[in-house]
Amino acid sequence: MKLILPFVALTALLSACGPGGVIDSDLERGLVGAALGYGAAKAVNGNGDRGALVGGLAGVFCDDARVCSRSR
């Protein structure tokens, strides 16, 4: 299970960035990241709550880590 958690975080982080910068606020990125983190964790029979937490945090902080560009 511990090897799957980075996969879930990466999936949520990349999907929370959104194509073309459509998702432009931390709240939106956090919600998308949480939803996709939950789905990714459940897809690999993992803990959905943990996946949602990791995905939500990844979505909120992806622009601070300069993975997603912050829209102005």
C-alpha positions in Angstrom: 0.0 0.0 0.0 2.8 2.4 0.7 4.0 2.2 -2.9 0.6 3.1 -4.1 0.3 6.4 -2.2 2.9 8.3 -4.3 0.9 7.1 -7.4 -2.3 8.5 -6.0 -0.6 11.8 -5.0 1.0 12.2 -8.5 -2.3 11.4 -10.2 -4.2 14.0 -8.1 -1.5 16.6 -8.4 -1.3 16.4 -12.2 -5.1 16.3 -12.7 -5.7 19.2 -10.3 -3.5 21.4 -12.5 -6.2 21.2 -15.1 -5.7 21.5 -18.9 -5.1 25.0 -20.0 -5.4 26.5 -16.6 -9.2 26.2 -16.4 -9.0 25.5 -12.7 -7.7 28.7 -11.3 -8.2 28.8 -7.5 -6.7 26.8 -4.6 -10.2 25.7 -3.6 -11.1 24.4 -7.0 -7.7 22.6 -7.4 -8.1 21.2 -3.9 -11.6 19.8 -4.7 -10.5 18.3 -8.0 -7.4 16.8 -6.4 -9.5 15.3 -3.5 -12.0 13.8 -5.9 -9.4 12.3 -8.1 -7.3 11.2 -5.2 -10.3 9.4 -3.8 -11.0 7.7 -7.1 -7.4 6.7 -7.7 -7.1 5.2 -4.2 -10.4 3.2 -4.7 -9.3 2.1 -8.1 -6.3 0.3 -6.6 -8.2 -0.9 -3.5 -6.6 1.7 -1.2 -8.0 3.9 1.5 -10.2 6.5 -0.2 -10.1 8.9 2.7 -6.3 9.0 2.7 -6.3 9.4 -1.1 -8.7 12.3 -0.9 -6.6 14.0 1.8 -3.4 13.6 -0.2 -5.1 14.6 -3.4 -6.7 17.7 -1.9 -3.4 18.8 -0.4 -1.6 18.2 -3.6 -4.2 20.3 -5.5 -4.1 23.2 -3.1 -0.3 23.4 -3.0 0.6 22.5 -6.6 0.9 26.2 -7.6 3.1 26.9 -4.5 5.4 24.1 -5.6 5.4 25.6 -9.1 3.9 22.5 -10.7 0.8 24.4 -11.7 1.0 27.9 -13.0 -1.1 30.3 -11.0 -3.5 32.2 -13.2 -3.7 36.0 -12.7 
